């Protein structure tokens, strides 16, 4: 039986003025995507994995402007999701090595 790592990245997060709503898994199924909206429902952009940087990145919608609180919360969200992804990926590699023994 193959060990499985369960992720809890597929959930929504609330900031002070913004909401991160889980949108979908990537085509590969390895990473998540979230829509970012203001608390009054205005679309601000998307968070998804950016392969060249090996981390989650924020892709802002055209014409959006951000203040300090929102930028800080977006940065923290990116850091937290990237760290979760790296931990999950590391656990999967470890479990795979153990299962192969």
OpenMM code with the backbone's topology and positions (N, CA, C; nanometers):
from openmm import Vec3, app, unit

residues = "UNK UNK UNK UNK UNK UNK UNK UNK UNK UNK UNK UNK UNK UNK UNK UNK UNK UNK UNK UNK UNK UNK UNK UNK UNK UNK UNK UNK UNK UNK UNK UNK UNK UNK UNK UNK UNK UNK UNK UNK UNK UNK UNK UNK UNK UNK UNK UNK UNK UNK UNK UNK UNK UNK UNK UNK UNK UNK UNK UNK UNK UNK UNK UNK UNK UNK UNK UNK UNK UNK UNK UNK UNK UNK UNK UNK UNK UNK UNK UNK UNK UNK UNK UNK UNK UNK UNK UNK UNK UNK UNK UNK UNK UNK UNK UNK UNK UNK UNK UNK UNK".split()
positions = [
    Vec3(0.0842, -0.1186, 0.0000),
    Vec3(0.0000, 0.0000, 0.0000),
    Vec3(0.0882, 0.1242, 0.0000),
    Vec3(0.0527, 0.2186, -0.0826),
    Vec3(0.1321, 0.3397, -0.0983),
    Vec3(0.0910, 0.4434, 0.0064),
    Vec3(0.1879, 0.4998, 0.0823),
    Vec3(0.1542, 0.6026, 0.1801),
    Vec3(0.1058, 0.7303, 0.1104),
    Vec3(0.0182, 0.8021, 0.1757),
    Vec3(-0.0382, 0.9237, 0.1172),
    Vec3(-0.0250, 1.0400, 0.2149),
    Vec3(0.0098, 1.1545, 0.1615),
    Vec3(0.0169, 1.2762, 0.2413),
    Vec3(-0.1075, 1.3580, 0.2106),
    Vec3(-0.1792, 1.3959, 0.3128),
    Vec3(-0.3009, 1.4745, 0.2942),
    Vec3(-0.2673, 1.6217, 0.3124),
    Vec3(-0.3055, 1.7034, 0.2146),
    Vec3(-0.2790, 1.8460, 0.2212),
    Vec3(-0.4027, 1.9213, 0.2683),
    Vec3(-0.3809, 2.0301, 0.3400),
    Vec3(-0.4924, 2.1156, 0.3781),
    Vec3(-0.4790, 2.2513, 0.3106),
    Vec3(-0.3998, 2.2578, 0.2020),
    Vec3(-0.3843, 2.3824, 0.1289),
    Vec3(-0.5116, 2.4221, 0.0566),
    Vec3(-0.6012, 2.3277, 0.0333),
    Vec3(-0.7230, 2.3571, -0.0423),
    Vec3(-0.8303, 2.4165, 0.0477),
    Vec3(-0.8021, 2.5331, 0.0987),
    Vec3(-0.8995, 2.6009, 0.1825),
    Vec3(-0.8900, 2.7502, 0.1560),
    Vec3(-0.9867, 2.8238, 0.2062),
    Vec3(-0.9907, 2.9687, 0.1899),
    Vec3(-0.9234, 3.0359, 0.3092),
    Vec3(-0.8747, 3.1567, 0.2878),
    Vec3(-0.8085, 3.2341, 0.3927),
    Vec3(-0.8637, 3.3757, 0.3905),
    Vec3(-0.8787, 3.4346, 0.5073),
    Vec3(-0.9278, 3.5718, 0.5175),
    Vec3(-0.8192, 3.6634, 0.5704),
    Vec3(-0.8024, 3.7774, 0.5030),
    Vec3(-0.7128, 3.8814, 0.5499),
    Vec3(-0.7965, 3.9966, 0.6051),
    Vec3(-0.7321, 4.1071, 0.6333),
    Vec3(-0.8019, 4.2240, 0.6862),
    Vec3(-0.8987, 4.2813, 0.5834),
    Vec3(-0.8492, 4.3020, 0.4606),
    Vec3(-0.9305, 4.3607, 0.3536),
    Vec3(-0.9427, 4.2706, 0.2320),
    Vec3(-0.8779, 4.1544, 0.2362),
    Vec3(-0.8763, 4.0658, 0.1200),
    Vec3(-0.9112, 3.9225, 0.1583),
    Vec3(-0.9571, 3.8481, 0.0595),
    Vec3(-0.9924, 3.7069, 0.0757),
    Vec3(-0.9146, 3.6247, -0.0255),
    Vec3(-0.8619, 3.5132, 0.0192),
    Vec3(-0.7951, 3.4178, -0.0687),
    Vec3(-0.8886, 3.2976, -0.0778),
    Vec3(-0.9439, 3.2742, -0.1957),
    Vec3(-1.0388, 3.1646, -0.2130),
    Vec3(-0.9770, 3.0569, -0.3007),
    Vec3(-0.9738, 2.9325, -0.2487),
    Vec3(-0.9201, 2.8221, -0.3280),
    Vec3(-0.9971, 2.8151, -0.4586),
    Vec3(-0.9213, 2.8054, -0.5692),
    Vec3(-0.9830, 2.8022, -0.7019),
    Vec3(-0.9768, 2.6629, -0.7628),
    Vec3(-0.8543, 2.6100, -0.7759),
    Vec3(-0.8387, 2.4775, -0.8349),
    Vec3(-0.6967, 2.4271, -0.8142),
    Vec3(-0.6797, 2.2991, -0.8389),
    Vec3(-0.5465, 2.2400, -0.8426),
    Vec3(-0.4881, 2.2672, -0.9802),
    Vec3(-0.3561, 2.2734, -0.9881),
    Vec3(-0.2904, 2.2907, -1.1176),
    Vec3(-0.3184, 2.1687, -1.2054),
    Vec3(-0.2877, 2.1804, -1.3334),
    Vec3(-0.3099, 2.0684, -1.4254),
    Vec3(-0.2335, 1.9441, -1.3822),
    Vec3(-0.1148, 1.9644, -1.3242),
    Vec3(-0.0345, 1.8512, -1.2781),
    Vec3(-0.0879, 1.7924, -1.1476),
    Vec3(-0.1685, 1.8704, -1.0756),
    Vec3(-0.2202, 1.8271, -0.9464),
    Vec3(-0.1224, 1.8469, -0.8326),
    Vec3(-0.0082, 1.9088, -0.8611),
    Vec3(0.0950, 1.9247, -0.7596),
    Vec3(0.0813, 2.0528, -0.6786),
    Vec3(0.0163, 2.1545, -0.7340),
    Vec3(0.0049, 2.2834, -0.6655),
    Vec3(-0.1380, 2.3352, -0.6734),
    Vec3(-0.1660, 2.4361, -0.5912),
    Vec3(-0.3000, 2.4957, -0.5838),
    Vec3(-0.3016, 2.6337, -0.6480),
    Vec3(-0.4228, 2.6812, -0.6747),
    Vec3(-0.4427, 2.8173, -0.7217),
    Vec3(-0.5545, 2.8799, -0.6396),
    Vec3(-0.5388, 3.0084, -0.6075),
    Vec3(-0.6397, 3.0827, -0.5334),
    Vec3(-0.6736, 3.2104, -0.6075),
    Vec3(-0.7996, 3.2528, -0.5981),
    Vec3(-0.8358, 3.3859, -0.6443),
    Vec3(-0.8219, 3.4791, -0.5245),
    Vec3(-0.7865, 3.6028, -0.5515),
    Vec3(-0.7717, 3.7027, -0.4465),
    Vec3(-0.8745, 3.8114, -0.4756),
    Vec3(-0.9546, 3.8441, -0.3743),
    Vec3(-1.0588, 3.9446, -0.3915),
    Vec3(-1.0641, 4.0332, -0.2679),
    Vec3(-1.1154, 4.1532, -0.2863),
    Vec3(-1.1376, 4.2408, -0.1713),
    Vec3(-1.2575, 4.1873, -0.0937),
    Vec3(-1.2721, 4.2292, 0.0291),
    Vec3(-1.3836, 4.1803, 0.1104),
    Vec3(-1.5186, 4.2220, 0.0532),
    Vec3(-1.5205, 4.3226, -0.0347),
    Vec3(-1.6462, 4.3611, -0.1001),
    Vec3(-1.6633, 4.2952, -0.2367),
    Vec3(-1.5766, 4.1983, -0.2694),
    Vec3(-1.5958, 4.1150, -0.3876),
    Vec3(-1.5222, 4.1562, -0.5140),
    Vec3(-1.4412, 4.2601, -0.5104),
    Vec3(-1.3685, 4.3053, -0.6294),
    Vec3(-1.2485, 4.2132, -0.6543),
    Vec3(-1.2345, 4.1625, -0.7764),
    Vec3(-1.1251, 4.0725, -0.8104),
    Vec3(-0.9919, 4.1468, -0.8126),
    Vec3(-0.8943, 4.0943, -0.7368),
    Vec3(-0.7633, 4.1585, -0.7267),
    Vec3(-0.6524, 4.0822, -0.7978),
    Vec3(-0.6730, 3.9532, -0.8219),
    Vec3(-0.5705, 3.8747, -0.8894),
    Vec3(-0.5774, 3.7280, -0.8533),
    Vec3(-0.4667, 3.6590, -0.8790),
    Vec3(-0.4579, 3.5149, -0.8597),
    Vec3(-0.3241, 3.4802, -0.7937),
    Vec3(-0.3259, 3.3784, -0.7104),
    Vec3(-0.2029, 3.3219, -0.6545),
    Vec3(-0.1875, 3.1827, -0.7144),
    Vec3(-0.0702, 3.1585, -0.7718),
    Vec3(-0.0405, 3.0256, -0.8261),
    Vec3(0.1098, 3.0020, -0.8240),
    Vec3(0.1477, 2.8769, -0.8473),
    Vec3(0.2877, 2.8387, -0.8444),
    Vec3(0.3594, 2.8990, -0.9638),
    Vec3(0.4778, 2.9568, -0.9394),
    Vec3(0.5610, 3.0121, -1.0460),
    Vec3(0.6877, 2.9274, -1.0512),
    Vec3(0.6910, 2.8363, -1.1475),
    Vec3(0.7948, 2.7345, -1.1544),
    Vec3(0.9374, 2.7869, -1.1589),
    Vec3(0.9613, 2.8942, -1.2328),
    Vec3(1.0984, 2.9453, -1.2441),
    Vec3(1.1531, 2.9934, -1.1109),
    Vec3(1.0653, 3.0374, -1.0219),
    Vec3(1.1086, 3.0855, -0.8907),
    Vec3(1.0926, 2.9777, -0.7837),
    Vec3(1.0299, 2.8648, -0.8174),
    Vec3(1.0062, 2.7549, -0.7235),
    Vec3(0.9308, 2.8035, -0.6001),
    Vec3(0.8266, 2.8834, -0.6223),
    Vec3(0.7440, 2.9326, -0.5114),
    Vec3(0.6129, 2.9888, -0.5660),
    Vec3(0.5182, 3.0085, -0.4732),
    Vec3(0.3928, 3.0712, -0.5120),
    Vec3(0.4161, 3.2192, -0.5381),
    Vec3(0.3417, 3.2745, -0.6343),
    Vec3(0.3532, 3.4155, -0.6691),
    Vec3(0.2126, 3.4743, -0.6866),
    Vec3(0.2043, 3.6048, -0.6722),
    Vec3(0.0785, 3.6775, -0.6894),
    Vec3(0.0772, 3.7405, -0.8277),
    Vec3(-0.0296, 3.7153, -0.9019),
    Vec3(-0.0485, 3.7721, -1.0343),
    Vec3(-0.1643, 3.8717, -1.0249),
    Vec3(-0.1333, 4.0013, -1.0085),
    Vec3(-0.2393, 4.0999, -0.9869),
    Vec3(-0.3232, 4.1246, -1.1121),
    Vec3(-0.4499, 4.1562, -1.0909),
    Vec3(-0.5386, 4.1945, -1.2004),
    Vec3(-0.4971, 4.3325, -1.2505),
    Vec3(-0.5199, 4.3562, -1.3763),
    Vec3(-0.4848, 4.4843, -1.4369),
    Vec3(-0.5585, 4.5989, -1.3677),
    Vec3(-0.4873, 4.7066, -1.3406),
    Vec3(-0.5485, 4.8261, -1.2832),
    Vec3(-0.5689, 4.8224, -1.1334),
    Vec3(-0.5144, 4.7206, -1.0650),
    Vec3(-0.5309, 4.7134, -0.9203),
    Vec3(-0.4197, 4.7905, -0.8502),
    Vec3(-0.4534, 4.8447, -0.7333),
    Vec3(-0.3591, 4.9195, -0.6512),
    Vec3(-0.3693, 4.8642, -0.5102),
    Vec3(-0.2551, 4.8512, -0.4409),
    Vec3(-0.2532, 4.7900, -0.3093),
    Vec3(-0.1851, 4.8802, -0.2082),
    Vec3(-0.2337, 4.8727, -0.0855),
    Vec3(-0.1713, 4.9469, 0.0235),
    Vec3(-0.0927, 4.8494, 0.1107),
    Vec3(-0.0269, 4.9024, 0.2112),
    Vec3(0.0684, 4.8263, 0.2929),
    Vec3(0.0086, 4.7008, 0.3561),
    Vec3(-0.1085, 4.7092, 0.4154),
    Vec3(-0.1680, 4.5939, 0.4836),
    Vec3(-0.1936, 4.4799, 0.3856),
    Vec3(-0.2519, 4.5119, 0.2713),
    Vec3(-0.2810, 4.4079, 0.1719),
    Vec3(-0.1525, 4.3450, 0.1185),
    Vec3(-0.0527, 4.4276, 0.0888),
    Vec3(0.0733, 4.3734, 0.0386),
    Vec3(0.1409, 4.2835, 0.1411),
    Vec3(0.1361, 4.3234, 0.2668),
    Vec3(0.1943, 4.2415, 0.3733),
    Vec3(0.1223, 4.1077, 0.3821),
    Vec3(-0.0112, 4.1106, 0.3803),
    Vec3(-0.0881, 3.9860, 0.3906),
    Vec3(-0.0690, 3.8973, 0.2681),
    Vec3(-0.0581, 3.9564, 0.1502),
    Vec3(-0.0306, 3.8772, 0.0303),
    Vec3(0.1070, 3.8112, 0.0428),
    Vec3(0.2063, 3.8869, 0.0864),
    Vec3(0.3409, 3.8315, 0.1046),
    Vec3(0.3435, 3.7178, 0.2051),
    Vec3(0.2728, 3.7344, 0.3167),
    Vec3(0.2663, 3.6279, 0.4178),
    Vec3(0.1956, 3.5045, 0.3627),
    Vec3(0.0884, 3.5264, 0.2879),
    Vec3(0.0151, 3.4151, 0.2267),
    Vec3(0.1072, 3.3369, 0.1330),
    Vec3(0.1824, 3.4090, 0.0494),
    Vec3(0.2746, 3.3429, -0.0433),
    Vec3(0.3802, 3.2628, 0.0317),
    Vec3(0.4382, 3.3219, 0.1342),
    Vec3(0.5404, 3.2524, 0.2136),
    Vec3(0.4849, 3.1278, 0.2804),
    Vec3(0.3676, 3.1408, 0.3416),
    Vec3(0.3065, 3.0274, 0.4116),
    Vec3(0.2715, 2.9144, 0.3165),
    Vec3(0.2101, 2.9466, 0.2028),
    Vec3(0.1717, 2.8413, 0.1080),
    Vec3(0.2945, 2.7759, 0.0466),
    Vec3(0.3991, 2.8526, 0.0182),
    Vec3(0.5225, 2.7954, -0.0364),
    Vec3(0.5849, 2.7010, 0.0650),
    Vec3(0.5915, 2.7425, 0.1904),
    Vec3(0.6481, 2.6571, 0.2954),
    Vec3(0.5664, 2.5288, 0.3109),
    Vec3(0.4342, 2.5395, 0.3113),
    Vec3(0.3490, 2.4197, 0.3196),
    Vec3(0.3763, 2.3263, 0.2030),
    Vec3(0.3868, 2.3827, 0.0843),
    Vec3(0.4122, 2.3008, -0.0354),
    Vec3(0.5461, 2.2294, -0.0235),
    Vec3(0.6472, 2.3005, 0.0200),
    Vec3(0.7802, 2.2395, 0.0324),
    Vec3(0.7820, 2.1304, 0.1385),
    Vec3(0.7131, 2.1532, 0.2492),
    Vec3(0.7054, 2.0505, 0.3536),
    Vec3(0.6324, 1.9271, 0.3021),
    Vec3(0.5219, 1.9496, 0.2324),
    Vec3(0.4440, 1.8384, 0.1781),
    Vec3(0.5254, 1.7605, 0.0751),
    Vec3(0.5948, 1.8310, -0.0120),
    Vec3(0.6771, 1.7661, -0.1138),
    Vec3(0.7888, 1.6854, -0.0487),
    Vec3(0.8506, 1.7424, 0.0547),
    Vec3(0.9553, 1.6707, 0.1272),
    Vec3(0.9029, 1.5463, 0.1955),
    Vec3(0.7823, 1.5546, 0.2541),
    Vec3(0.7230, 1.4374, 0.3199),
    Vec3(0.6923, 1.3295, 0.2172),
    Vec3(0.6426, 1.3685, 0.1005),
    Vec3(0.6114, 1.2699, -0.0031),
    Vec3(0.7379, 1.1983, -0.0484),
    Vec3(0.8468, 1.2743, -0.0639),
    Vec3(0.9744, 1.2119, -0.1044),
    Vec3(1.0218, 1.1130, 0.0022),
    Vec3(1.0114, 1.1527, 0.1289),
    Vec3(1.0540, 1.0658, 0.2385),
    Vec3(0.9696, 0.9388, 0.2423),
    Vec3(0.8384, 0.9543, 0.2308),
    Vec3(0.7499, 0.8377, 0.2317),
    Vec3(0.7769, 0.7452, 0.1129),
    Vec3(0.8077, 0.8055, -0.0015),
    Vec3(0.8389, 0.7242, -0.1191),
    Vec3(0.9657, 0.6429, -0.0962),
    Vec3(1.0673, 0.7056, -0.0369),
    Vec3(1.1927, 0.6343, -0.0076),
    Vec3(1.1684, 0.5202, 0.0911),
    Vec3(1.0878, 0.5454, 0.1922),
    Vec3(1.0576, 0.4428, 0.2928),
    Vec3(0.9822, 0.3274, 0.2288),
    Vec3(0.8870, 0.3584, 0.1429),
    Vec3(0.8060, 0.2548, 0.0779),
    Vec3(0.8895, 0.1695, -0.0176),
    Vec3(0.9953, 0.2287, -0.0739),
    Vec3(1.0799, 0.1566, -0.1698),
    Vec3(1.1764, 0.0616, -0.1013),
    Vec3(1.1941, 0.0743, 0.0276),
    Vec3(1.2898, -0.0125, 0.0995),
    Vec3(1.2401, -0.1514, 0.1161),
] * unit.nanometer
topology = app.Topology()
chain = topology.addChain("A")
for resn in residues:
    res = topology.addResidue(resn, chain)
    for name in ("N", "CA", "C"):
        topology.addAtom(name, app.Element.getBySymbol(name[0]), res)
